[in-house]
């Protein structure tokens, strides 16, 4: 039985308590003293003996109540530590003040191909491929920035957490007695980046729209997503190509691995190369000490999305083509080849065929990237999706602005639908966010949207109809109805399309003589 005896701390009291158990002939196998408690494990102590033991112990000055425990606190702490170490997927080593390993978890044993007991008989220098790190750790008091090291020939990022002996009540500062080393594989880093960047998940349900164009796109995308081959997504800027790429990854066989992206237009050639392929320590001025893995390493088993692939330099195009041929590459400054398994999804708003003819894009790379192809339609080509998208952005904008959810009146709906949207979905989102930010109205009208965007209806309202507000509104309404009536040739269909009443649309159609009689 395991018990906890509470006492008032004084010199010799723990010895007196143990003497009581000894006089009763009870064997003690473990003792933990943590004033005002003494924890005792005595297998021979039975429950019926507790009342008499309590009476004997109370003869010792300062002894309080006896409580039964399921396990001693120190044993519980050790069991919890062993369990935590066992379930950690990253290799973890604890070292003492001289750099010798005292604790190793299962992941560390797997990474080094040694048993945990064998690891605990070695120094850090005998485990790491990089000599000198043990001495550097000891000399700097185990306060070393994260750096890349090699375990059994494989790259890992090593994080160092010093272990200090407390000084009085200060448990954060004291004499360093060792450190805990955590090793992160590049793929684990990539997985964490993916989790941070895509915490909401991915899938085709995140692509808002029920127009015929979007339904066809989703059906086609669902088929190409499961095929493990390069995919090229084309479409105008702001149409949602990256969202489509994420959705394809989310339903593919690689969905449990990382999805990492690089915008080829956002970085100069040298930085884009290091981001994709990584670099070794000292590869160039300013390089991170210990080196750095690239996106291809961190996304091993997953997907790399190359946005604006048409902006990639010819030099990087050649390196990417070689990688696509055999899945191998070299880090900058390294002569060692690394082989990974990633799927490439690329996107561009440019005409790559024309660029091939002009010599600014490699023809062989174009055919390697264009194995599968999806075209993201422009927003103006799917007008049925404009209002659902606008309402979605309104909800998000109101949540961010901590406002009640607003709605659009009929004139605002008509203004949104009739706009050309050269900036596509991104432009629509910006219009909505500006309107929500700047307006205090619970119902947004066309004036709010026009004020936020400039002249959103400039293509509809003619210059000769701007003599007064009434003439401008009439010109806008006439132009809108004339444009939409051929697609929705009845007052009921048109009212449904514009989310307004049938009677109002019928009245407007009669007012402007639509359709015109022949």
Secondary structure, DSSP 4 states (H G I P E B T S, - for coil): -EEEEEE---TTHHHHHHHHHHHTT----EEEEETTEEEEE-TT--GGGHHHHHHHHTTSTTEEEEEEESS-HHHHHHHHHHHHHHH-SSEEEEEETTSBEEEE-HHHHHHHTS-HHHHTTSBGGGTBSSTTHHHHHHHTTT----EEEEETTEEEEEEEEEEEEEETTEEEEEEEEEEEEEEEEHHHHHHHHHHHHTTT---GGGS---SHHHHHHHHHHHHHHTS-S-EEEE--TTS-HHHHHHHHHHTSTTTTS-EEEEETTTS-HHHHHHHHH-B-TTSSTTPPTT-B--HHHHTTTSEEEEETGGG--HHHHHHHHHHHHHSEEE-BT---EEE---EEEEEESS-HHHHHHHTSS-HHHHHHHTTEEEEPPPGGG-GGGHHHHHHHHHHHHHHHHT-PPPEE-HHHHHHHHH---TTHHHHHHHHHHHHHHH---SEE-HHHHHHHHS-TTTTTS-GGG-SSHHHHHHHHHHHHHHHHHTTS-SHHHHHHHTTS-HHHHHHHHHHHTSSPP-
